[in-house]
């Protein structure tokens, strides 16, 4: 018995790879309109976002959706996307670049350790 193939997609904001059904697709249609594609089947260039308010806010504010869709979002498009994102839960996610940062000890920590009598 063979396991069924599960298509994977990457959120354009947090870059986490998830099952396609766990993400929401935003599509730039051939007519140039921007739409939420709940079923993931609409024709056009698509970009995927987590079902997470923080990912939606960041993607709209930082222009990652514009980059992924290769289209300039109008103010009305941004407003619709923002409103849609506001209804989603806010889930804490760890961004990949945050986990790569080395831990550093500040100068104050070094001085405090040196002044403790031993």
C-alpha positions in Angstrom: 0.0 0.0 0.0 1.4 3.4 -1.0 1.0 6.5 1.0 -0.9 9.3 -0.8 1.3 12.2 -2.0 0.7 15.4 0.0 1.7 18.5 -2.0 3.8 21.0 0.0 4.0 24.7 -0.3 6.0 27.5 1.4 4.5 30.5 3.2 5.9 33.6 1.5 6.3 35.4 4.9 7.6 32.9 7.5 9.1 30.5 4.9 7.7 27.4 6.7 6.9 24.4 4.4 3.5 23.0 5.1 0.8 20.9 3.4 -0.9 22.9 0.7 -4.3 22.5 2.4 -2.9 24.2 5.6 -2.1 27.4 3.7 -4.3 30.0 2.0 -3.5 30.8 -1.7 -3.6 34.4 -2.9 -3.8 34.5 -6.7 -3.2 37.2 -9.4 -5.7 36.2 -12.0 -5.0 36.5 -15.7 -7.2 39.6 -15.7 -4.9 41.1 -13.1 -7.1 41.1 -10.0 -6.0 39.8 -6.6 -8.2 37.2 -5.0 -8.1 34.8 -2.1 -8.3 31.3 -3.6 -9.7 29.1 -0.8 -9.8 25.9 -3.0 -6.3 26.5 -4.5 -7.4 25.8 -8.0 -7.9 29.3 -9.6 -6.0 30.2 -12.7 -3.2 32.6 -12.3 0.0 33.3 -10.3 -0.3 32.2 -6.7 1.4 32.8 -3.4 0.7 31.0 -0.1 0.3 32.3 3.4 -0.1 30.6 6.7 -3.5 30.8 8.5 -1.7 33.2 10.9 -2.5 36.8 11.4 1.1 37.7 11.9 2.1 36.2 8.5 -0.7 38.1 6.7 0.2 41.4 8.4 3.9 41.1 7.6 3.4 39.9 4.0 1.1 42.9 3.2 3.2 45.5 5.1 6.6 44.3 3.9 5.6 43.8 0.2 6.4 40.0 0.1 3.0 39.3 -1.5 3.7 41.9 -4.2 7.1 40.3 -4.9 5.7 36.8 -5.0 2.7 37.7 -7.2 4.9 40.0 -9.4 2.2 42.7 -9.2 1.7 46.0 -7.4 -1.1 45.7 -4.9 -3.7 48.5 -4.9 -4.8 50.2 -1.7 -8.1 48.3 -2.0 -6.3 45.0 -2.5 -4.2 45.6 0.6 -7.2 46.6 2.6 -9.1 43.4 1.6 -6.1 41.2 2.5 -5.6 43.1 5.8 -9.2 42.6 6.8 -9.1 38.9 5.8 -5.9 38.4 7.9 -7.5 40.1 10.9 -10.0 37.2 11.2 -7.2 34.6 11.5 -5.7 33.5 14.8 -2.4 34.9 15.9 0.0 32.0 16.3 3.6 32.3 17.5 6.0 31.1 14.8 9.8 31.0 14.9 11.3 32.6 11.8 14.1 30.6 10.3 16.5 33.6 10.4 15.8 34.1 14.1 17.1 30.5 14.9 20.4 31.0 13.1 21.5 34.0 15.2 24.3 33.1 17.5 23.9 34.0 21.2 26.1 36.7 22.5 27.0 37.8 26.0 26.9 41.6 26.6 29.7 43.5 28.2 27.6 44.1 31.4 27.3 40.3 31.9 31.1 39.9 31.6 31.8 42.7 34.1 29.2 41.4 36.6 30.9 38.0 36.5 34.3 39.6 37.1 33.2 41.5 40.2 31.7 38.6 42.1 34.0 37.6 44.9 35.0 34.1 44.6 
